[in-house]
Amino acid sequence: MKKYKFTIRGNDYDVHLKDIEDNIAELDINGTIYEVEIKSEIKASKTPKLIRKPVEKMPGEGQIKKTESTGTHKVTAPLPGTILKINVTVGDVVTEGQNIMVMEAMKMENQVQTTKAGEVTAIKVNVGDSVLQDDVLIEIG
């Protein structure tokens, strides 16, 4: 693997590192093979690990949801991102395919559109909010 030259107490040594497996190194020192145990501290990582709880999805969950009890449609985030602009207010009437919001995701601006026409009954986010995929953004009645 690697070759080194050492001088210890005036004696020269040609060291060839042949193999390392776990903490055992096989060295060729001046033609003689040695197995050397490597002792080292296990360094703790300075970077904390982020552990997220898994999100359970309901069957049939998608971008537009219809709640049977209230008759409202829920527009959800297509992917994780940040809300840049909201183009509607509560009480506005929207048409199918209308751009209702702009969000940034993966360093790109994405237009969020509705697939249902109706009246905006609730806006669940504000400009600057970070959202995850499938978070409810707007409810349309």
Backbone hydrogen bonds, N-H to C=O, Kabsch-Sander energy under -0.5 kcal/mol:
donor,donor_aa,acceptor,acceptor_aa,energy
2,K,17,L,-1.2
4,Y,15,V,-3.4
6,F,13,Y,-2.6
8,I,11,N,-2.5
11,N,8,I,-1.9
13,Y,6,F,-3.1
15,V,4,Y,-2.9
15,V,13,Y,-0.7
16,H,14,D,-0.5
16,H,28,D,-2.3
17,L,2,K,-3.1
17,L,15,V,-0.6
18,K,16,H,-0.9
18,K,26,E,-2.5
19,D,26,E,-1.2
21,E,24,I,-2.7
24,I,21,E,-2.4
25,A,36,V,-3.3
26,E,19,D,-3.3
27,L,25,A,-0.6
27,L,34,Y,-3.1
28,D,16,H,-2.4
29,I,27,L,-0.6
29,I,32,T,-3.0
30,N,14,D,-2.4
30,N,28,D,-0.7
32,T,29,I,-1.9
34,Y,27,L,-3.1
36,V,25,A,-3.2
36,V,34,Y,-0.6
38,I,23,N,-3.7
39,K,37,E,-0.6
40,S,38,I,-0.5
43,K,41,E,-0.8
51,I,49,K,-0.6
52,R,50,L,-0.5
56,E,54,P,-0.5
57,K,55,V,-0.6
61,E,58,M,-1.5
65,K,74,K,-1.9
67,T,65,K,-0.5
67,T,72,T,-2.5
68,E,66,K,-0.6
71,G,67,T,-2.3
73,H,140,I,-3.6
74,K,65,K,-3.0
75,V,73,H,-0.6
75,V,138,I,-3.3
76,T,63,Q,-2.5
76,T,74,K,-0.6
77,A,135,D,-2.3
81,G,131,V,-2.2
82,T,104,E,-2.5
83,I,129,D,-2.6
84,L,102,V,-2.6
85,K,102,V,-2.0
87,N,85,K,-0.5
87,N,100,I,-1.9
88,V,100,I,-0.7
91,G,120,V,-2.7
92,D,89,T,-2.1
94,V,92,D,-0.5
94,V,118,G,-3.5
97,G,114,T,-3.8
98,Q,95,T,-1.9
100,I,98,Q,-0.6
100,I,112,V,-2.8
101,M,112,V,-1.3
102,V,85,K,-2.9
103,M,110,N,-2.6
104,E,82,T,-3.2
105,A,103,M,-0.5
105,A,108,M,-2.7
108,M,105,A,-1.1
110,N,103,M,-3.3
112,V,101,M,-3.1
113,Q,111,Q,-0.6
114,T,98,Q,-1.5
118,G,94,V,-2.1
120,V,92,D,-3.0
121,T,119,E,-0.5
121,T,139,E,-2.4
122,A,139,E,-1.5
124,K,122,A,-0.5
124,K,137,L,-3.0
125,V,137,L,-0.6
128,G,83,I,-2.9
129,D,126,N,-1.9
131,V,81,G,-3.1
134,D,77,A,-2.8
135,D,132,L,-1.9
137,L,75,V,-3.4
138,I,75,V,-1.4
139,E,122,A,-2.8
140,I,73,H,-3.2
141,G,119,E,-3.3
